[in-house]
Amino acid sequence: MIMLMRTPLCAGMLALLVSFGAPATAQEEDTVIATVGGEPVYRSELAIAETDLGPQFGRLPEGQRRAAALSVLIDMKVLARQAEKAGLGDGPLFERRLTFLKDRELHNDYVTDRVMDAITEAALRERYEREVAAIPSQQEIRARHILVDSEEQAKTVIEELDAGRDFVELAQERSTGPSAPQGGDLGYFTRGRMVPEFEEAAFAIEPGAYTPEPVKSQFGWHIIKVEDRRDQPPLPFEQVADQLRRLLIDEQHRSLIDEARETVDVEVTDADLQALLDNAEGASQN
C-alpha cells in the first residue's frame, strides 16, 4: 500500500498534541474531587495528570494509576502554593512559559476539533479504497520445495515424483530446508522475495507442476512445486486502519498549518535560525 512518509516538522508538531493527550470535551462532567488549601481540584485535572504520567505508570491497574495521578496532582499544587509564597512565578520569562503552554493547549484543541475528530471511519475507508485502486496488480505464487545437497540426490527425488510419490511426503523425508516439517511449504510470495535462480524457475511453471530438472542456488539443489498462482490480495482494512489514520492526520494537520500561515505574517529575525528553518523545511519536502 502506498503511504506518505511523515515529515519531521509535522511530526514534531503532532508530538505536542500526543504529549498532552486529547483535551476533555465540554460535555464531560467536571466535578470537584478534592480541595488543596481550600482550592478545588477538578476531575478534568486528574485526567490531565493521568495522561502526563510516565510510561511506567501505564502498566499499573487503573485504580493504582489514578491514585498515583491524584498524588502527583496534590503534590504539584502544594508545592505551587509554596512557590507563590516564596515569590516565584513572576517576571517575563515565567510569562513566556505560560504563553507557550497556553498556545500549545490552544493548538491541541484546534487540531483535535478540526483534524482528529473530523477523521471518520467513512473517510478512512474512502482513502483505503483509493490506495488499493492505485496499487498495480502483482502476481504471487504458493510453492513447495525439496532442498538437497547434490544434483544426483535432486534427480533421484524427481524420478520418485515421476513415479507417483507424494511431494509433501518426500519433502518431509528428504529435504534439508527448514520448511521440511511443513512438506516444503513456502507460502505465498511475489517476485523479488527469493534468490534469482529459484524465483525464475518457480514463476516459469504452472500450478500443480514441479520443476523437471534440479534448480541450483547458493543453498543447494531444489525441486520446486507450484501449488497456486493468483493476484496478490490487498491488506485488509482492519490491518492498515491505524496507519491510514496517522496518514490522514499528518496530511490534514499540514494543510491546516499551511492555510493558517497564509493569514499570518511570520518573520524570523535571527538569520542563522532562518537558515536552519529553511534547511529543515526543504529536507522535509524531499
Secondary structure as UniProt FT lines:
FT   HELIX           8..20
FT   TURN            26..27
FT   STRAND          32..36
FT   TURN            37..38
FT   STRAND          39..42
FT   HELIX           43..52
FT   HELIX           55..59
FT   HELIX           62..85
FT   TURN            86..87
FT   HELIX           92..111
FT   HELIX           112..116
FT   TURN            117..118
FT   HELIX           121..134
FT   STRAND          139..148
FT   HELIX           151..162
FT   TURN            163..164
FT   HELIX           167..174
FT   TURN            178..179
FT   HELIX           180..182
FT   TURN            183..184
FT   STRAND          185..190
FT   TURN            191..192
FT   HELIX           196..202
FT   TURN            203..204
FT   TURN            207..208
FT   STRAND          215..217
FT   TURN            218..219
FT   STRAND          220..231
FT   HELIX           237..261
FT   TURN            262..263
FT   HELIX           271..284
//
